Amino acid sequence: MLGDRNTPPGGSATIEPEHDPGALPVRTPPARSRDLHAFEDWIAASVAPLSFEQDTLSAIAHCDSADLPAMLDIVSHAELRCLEELAGLNRRRREVLEVVDSSIGARLRLIVHSELSSRWTQRITWLRDVRRYLQDELRRDSAAS
């Protein structure tokens, strides 16, 4: 039975089995705030495989040399958008650093910013490599023509 005496300071409750004395008590998780759910969703997404690169590689596989100029343009625009995102993230990080706040939330925001910055940097590096590859292929294709 759920009661105040069974609720520990952390907020979770233990439900004592009423009919089966040999059964284990069932623990119910504490109620979570919307922010905690958002944090949990973010963490879950951060460990999910990145489909962007896989989807892009799949799309590239269906293109031929006639598509190289358009592909190069698309990748260059994507690289610029990622650079803009990274710049905006860095701007927001500086704003967080300017506010003197030693709360756990502020410290976690800096960790999140660091992780996001790392992801954008990796994506930019990957796009830069794809762009260079496409430029080389375009040069080779032009030289062969």
C-alpha positions as CSV (number, residue, x, y, z in Angstrom):
1,M,0.0,0.0,0.0
2,L,1.3,3.4,-0.9
3,G,1.7,5.8,2.0
4,D,3.8,8.7,3.4
5,R,5.8,6.3,5.5
6,N,6.9,4.5,2.4
7,T,8.1,7.6,0.5
8,P,11.8,8.2,1.0
9,P,13.3,11.7,0.8
10,G,14.2,11.2,-2.9
11,G,10.5,11.0,-3.7
12,S,10.2,7.4,-4.9
13,A,7.7,5.1,-3.3
14,T,7.8,1.5,-2.3
15,I,4.6,-0.5,-2.8
16,E,4.4,-3.3,-0.3
17,P,2.8,-6.5,-1.7
18,E,-0.4,-7.0,0.3
19,H,-1.3,-10.6,-0.7
20,D,1.9,-12.4,-1.4
21,P,4.4,-12.1,1.6
22,G,7.1,-13.7,-0.6
23,A,6.9,-11.1,-3.4
24,L,9.4,-8.3,-3.7
25,P,8.3,-4.7,-3.1
26,V,7.8,-2.7,-6.3
27,R,9.5,0.6,-6.6
28,T,7.9,3.4,-8.5
29,P,10.1,6.1,-9.9
30,P,9.8,9.6,-8.4
31,A,7.7,12.1,-10.4
32,R,9.9,13.9,-12.9
33,S,9.8,17.5,-14.0
34,R,9.3,18.5,-17.7
35,D,12.9,19.7,-17.7
36,L,14.2,16.4,-16.4
37,H,12.3,14.6,-19.2
38,A,13.8,17.0,-21.7
39,F,17.3,16.2,-20.3
40,E,16.6,12.5,-20.5
41,D,15.4,12.8,-24.1
42,W,18.5,14.8,-25.0
43,I,20.8,12.2,-23.4
44,A,19.0,9.4,-25.2
45,A,19.3,11.2,-28.5
46,S,23.0,11.9,-27.8
47,V,23.8,8.1,-27.8
48,A,21.6,7.3,-30.8
49,P,23.5,6.6,-34.1
50,L,23.9,9.6,-36.3
51,S,21.8,9.1,-39.4
52,F,22.8,12.3,-41.2
53,E,26.1,10.9,-42.5
54,Q,24.6,7.5,-43.4
55,D,21.7,9.2,-45.2
56,T,24.1,11.5,-47.1
57,L,26.4,8.6,-48.1
58,S,23.3,6.7,-49.4
59,A,22.2,9.8,-51.4
60,I,25.7,10.3,-52.8
61,A,25.8,6.7,-54.0
62,H,22.9,7.3,-56.4
63,C,24.5,10.3,-58.1
64,D,26.8,10.4,-61.1
65,S,29.5,12.7,-62.5
66,A,26.9,15.0,-64.1
67,D,25.6,15.7,-60.6
68,L,29.0,16.8,-59.2
69,P,28.6,20.6,-59.5
70,A,25.2,20.5,-57.8
71,M,26.4,18.1,-55.1
72,L,29.4,20.4,-54.5
73,D,27.0,23.4,-54.1
74,I,24.7,21.5,-51.7
75,V,27.6,20.3,-49.5
76,S,29.2,23.8,-49.5
77,H,25.9,25.3,-48.4
78,A,25.5,22.7,-45.7
79,E,29.0,23.4,-44.5
80,L,28.3,27.1,-44.2
81,R,25.0,26.4,-42.3
82,C,26.9,24.2,-39.8
83,L,29.6,26.9,-39.4
84,E,26.8,29.4,-38.7
85,E,25.2,27.0,-36.1
86,L,28.6,26.5,-34.4
87,A,29.2,30.3,-34.3
88,G,25.7,30.8,-32.7
89,L,26.4,28.0,-30.2
90,N,29.7,29.6,-29.3
91,R,28.0,33.0,-28.9
92,R,25.4,31.5,-26.6
93,R,28.2,29.7,-24.6
94,R,30.0,33.0,-24.1
95,E,26.7,34.5,-22.8
96,V,26.4,31.6,-20.3
97,L,30.0,32.2,-19.2
98,E,29.4,35.9,-18.7
99,V,26.6,35.3,-16.2
100,V,28.1,34.4,-12.8
101,D,26.0,31.3,-12.0
102,S,27.5,28.4,-10.2
103,S,24.3,26.3,-10.2
104,I,24.3,22.8,-11.4
105,G,22.1,23.9,-14.3
106,A,24.7,26.4,-15.4
107,R,27.5,23.9,-15.2
108,L,25.4,21.3,-17.1
109,R,24.6,23.9,-19.8
110,L,28.4,24.4,-20.4
111,I,28.7,20.6,-20.7
112,V,25.9,20.5,-23.2
113,H,27.4,23.4,-25.1
114,S,30.7,21.5,-25.2
115,E,29.1,18.4,-26.5
116,L,27.1,20.2,-29.2
117,S,30.2,22.2,-30.2
118,S,32.0,18.9,-30.6
119,R,29.2,17.5,-32.8
120,W,29.0,20.6,-35.0
121,T,32.8,20.6,-35.4
122,Q,32.8,16.9,-36.4
123,R,30.0,17.5,-38.9
124,I,31.8,20.5,-40.3
125,T,35.0,18.4,-40.7
126,W,33.0,15.6,-42.3
127,L,31.3,18.0,-44.8
128,R,34.7,19.7,-45.5
129,D,36.1,16.2,-46.4
130,V,33.1,15.5,-48.6
131,R,33.5,18.9,-50.3
132,R,37.2,18.3,-51.0
133,Y,36.4,14.9,-52.3
134,L,33.8,16.3,-54.6
135,Q,36.1,19.1,-55.8
136,D,38.8,16.4,-56.6
137,E,36.3,14.3,-58.5
138,L,35.1,17.4,-60.4
139,R,38.7,18.2,-61.4
140,R,39.3,14.6,-62.5
141,D,36.1,14.6,-64.4
142,S,36.9,17.9,-66.1
143,A,40.4,16.6,-67.0
144,A,39.1,13.4,-68.5
145,S,36.6,15.4,-70.7
